[in-house]
Amino acid sequence: MKSIIKVFIVAAFLLLFNGLASAQAPPPPPEGGGAGGSNNQPGGGAPIGGGIGILLALGAAYGIRKVYQFNKNENE
């Protein structure tokens, strides 16, 4: 059981700090600034980063709960 907890702690650490390690500087502003240039991003610039993190955390918590319940029922 202790080895499973260690694996979950290491996996959580790697998942949580992965985003910080792979951060990049924002791209430079476009040159020229004249008419005809647009600053539209593909996908409309939707902010999905926070939502993905929340879904991953909830999925990990659900998986941990299921493993705990499975082990608890197996021991009874």
C-alpha positions, 0 to 999 in steps of 0.5 A, spaced: 500 500 500 505 504 501 508 503 494 502 505 491 501 511 495 508 513 493 507 512 486 501 517 486 505 522 490 510 522 484 505 522 479 501 528 482 508 532 483 510 530 475 503 532 473 502 539 477 509 541 475 509 539 468 506 546 466 511 550 470 517 547 467 514 547 459 512 555 459 515 559 454 515 567 453 509 570 449 511 571 441 513 578 439 508 583 437 507 583 429 511 588 425 508 593 421 502 595 424 498 597 418 492 596 415 490 588 413 494 585 419 489 582 424 491 579 431 486 573 430 488 566 433 486 560 431 480 557 435 478 564 437 483 565 443 478 561 448 481 560 455 481 552 456 488 551 460 484 552 467 479 547 465 483 542 463 487 542 469 481 542 473 478 536 469 485 532 470 485 533 478 478 531 478 479 525 474 485 523 478 481 524 485 476 519 482 481 514 480 484 514 487 477 513 490 476 507 486 482 504 487 481 505 495 474 502 494 477 496 490 482 495 495 478 496 501 472 491 498 478 486 497 480 486 504 473 485 507 
